[in-house]
Amino acid sequence: MPQSAVRTRARDYRPSDDEPFMNERQREYFREKLLGWKEEIRKEAKETLDYLQAESQNHPDLADRASSETDRSIELRARDRQRKLIAKIDAALQRIEDGTYGYCEETGEPISLKRLDARPIATLSIEAQERHERRERVYRDD
């Protein structure tokens, strides 16, 4: 079978509750999803750096300079969030390698495939995440 047909078939695949949890096909699906996401973030970061370098010229007008600095600050904060996201993606890829991917860090139970598909870096099941957020609100409101 041609390689492009294999890739198309793999791209059409969606994990299902009808198959064993975190079987090889599911692990490969999530690995590819995470790697694609990481590559997309890196591409956006490069485009941002190129933009910031082109934009770094001196603006004689004070308002233009202030606007440019504000834009730069916003972009750098976004890049910092994306750097942290890449670290979470790398951690998820490591969990795929060590066999712990897809299992809740708190309960050890499988995280739903729908949740993992929507948020492939998830480390907690929906229930555990909700408990965690409730605890955070309680401590924050003290």
C-alpha positions as CSV (number, residue, x, y, z in Angstrom):
1,M,0.0,0.0,0.0
2,P,1.4,3.5,-0.9
3,Q,2.7,5.5,2.1
4,S,0.3,8.4,1.3
5,A,-2.7,5.9,1.6
6,V,-1.4,4.8,5.0
7,R,-1.1,8.4,6.2
8,T,-4.6,9.2,4.9
9,R,-6.0,6.2,6.7
10,A,-4.2,7.2,9.9
11,R,-5.4,10.7,9.6
12,D,-9.0,9.5,9.3
13,Y,-8.6,7.4,12.5
14,R,-10.4,8.5,15.6
15,P,-9.9,6.7,18.9
16,S,-12.9,4.8,20.1
17,D,-14.2,3.4,23.4
18,D,-14.8,0.1,21.5
19,E,-11.1,-0.7,21.4
20,P,-8.6,-1.4,24.2
21,F,-7.6,1.8,26.0
22,M,-4.2,3.3,25.0
23,N,-3.5,0.5,22.5
24,E,-0.7,1.1,20.0
25,R,-3.0,2.9,17.5
26,Q,-4.3,5.3,20.1
27,R,-0.8,6.1,21.4
28,E,0.3,6.8,17.8
29,Y,-2.7,8.9,17.2
30,F,-2.0,11.1,20.2
31,R,1.8,11.1,19.6
32,E,1.1,12.5,16.0
33,K,-1.5,15.0,17.4
34,L,1.0,16.3,20.0
35,L,3.9,16.5,17.6
36,G,1.8,18.4,15.0
37,W,0.6,20.8,17.7
38,K,4.2,21.3,18.8
39,E,5.4,22.0,15.3
40,E,2.5,24.5,14.7
41,I,3.6,26.4,17.9
42,R,7.2,26.4,16.8
43,K,6.2,27.7,13.4
44,E,4.1,30.5,14.9
45,A,7.0,31.4,17.3
46,K,9.4,31.7,14.3
47,E,6.9,34.0,12.5
48,T,6.6,36.1,15.6
49,L,10.4,36.4,16.0
50,D,10.7,37.4,12.3
51,Y,7.9,40.0,12.8
52,L,9.5,41.4,16.0
53,Q,12.9,41.7,14.4
54,A,11.4,43.5,11.4
55,E,9.3,45.7,13.8
56,S,12.3,46.6,16.0
57,Q,13.2,49.7,14.0
58,N,13.2,53.0,15.7
59,H,9.9,54.9,15.6
60,P,10.5,58.6,15.6
61,D,6.9,59.2,16.9
62,L,6.5,58.6,20.6
63,A,3.0,57.2,20.2
64,D,4.2,54.7,17.5
65,R,7.1,53.6,19.7
66,A,4.7,53.1,22.7
67,S,2.3,51.1,20.5
68,S,5.1,49.0,19.2
69,E,6.4,48.3,22.7
70,T,2.9,47.3,23.8
71,D,2.5,44.9,20.9
72,R,6.0,43.5,21.6
73,S,5.1,42.9,25.2
74,I,1.9,41.1,24.3
75,E,3.7,38.9,21.8
76,L,6.4,38.0,24.3
77,R,3.8,37.0,26.9
78,A,2.1,34.9,24.3
79,R,5.4,33.2,23.4
80,D,6.1,32.6,27.1
81,R,2.7,30.8,27.4
82,Q,3.5,28.8,24.3
83,R,7.0,27.9,25.7
84,K,5.2,26.5,28.7
85,L,2.7,24.7,26.5
86,I,5.6,23.0,24.6
87,A,7.0,21.8,27.9
88,K,3.6,20.2,28.7
89,I,3.5,18.7,25.2
90,D,7.0,17.2,25.8
91,A,5.8,15.8,29.1
92,A,2.8,14.2,27.4
93,L,5.1,12.7,24.8
94,Q,7.2,11.3,27.6
95,R,4.1,9.8,29.2
96,I,3.3,8.1,25.9
97,E,6.8,6.6,25.9
98,D,6.6,5.4,29.5
99,G,3.1,4.0,29.3
100,T,1.4,6.5,31.7
101,Y,-0.3,8.7,29.1
102,G,-4.1,8.8,29.2
103,Y,-4.3,7.9,32.9
104,C,-5.3,10.4,35.6
105,E,-2.4,11.4,37.8
106,E,-4.7,11.6,40.8
107,T,-6.8,8.5,40.5
108,G,-4.9,6.3,38.0
109,E,-8.2,5.8,36.1
110,P,-8.3,6.3,32.3
111,I,-9.0,9.9,31.1
112,S,-11.8,9.9,28.6
113,L,-10.8,9.8,25.0
114,K,-13.0,12.8,24.2
115,R,-11.1,14.8,26.8
116,L,-7.7,13.7,25.5
117,D,-8.8,14.4,22.0
118,A,-9.8,18.0,23.0
119,R,-6.9,18.5,25.4
120,P,-4.1,16.0,24.6
121,I,-1.9,17.4,27.4
122,A,-4.5,16.6,30.1
123,T,-3.2,14.8,33.2
124,L,-6.4,14.7,35.2
125,S,-9.8,13.2,34.4
126,I,-12.7,15.6,34.2
127,E,-13.8,14.7,37.8
128,A,-10.3,15.1,39.2
129,Q,-9.9,18.4,37.3
130,E,-13.2,19.7,38.7
131,R,-12.1,18.8,42.3
132,H,-8.8,20.5,41.7
133,E,-10.5,23.7,40.5
134,R,-13.0,23.7,43.4
135,R,-10.1,23.4,45.9
136,E,-8.3,26.2,44.1
137,R,-11.4,28.4,44.4
138,V,-11.8,27.7,48.1
139,Y,-8.1,28.5,48.8
140,R,-8.2,31.6,46.6
141,D,-11.4,32.9,48.3
142,D,-9.9,32.6,51.8
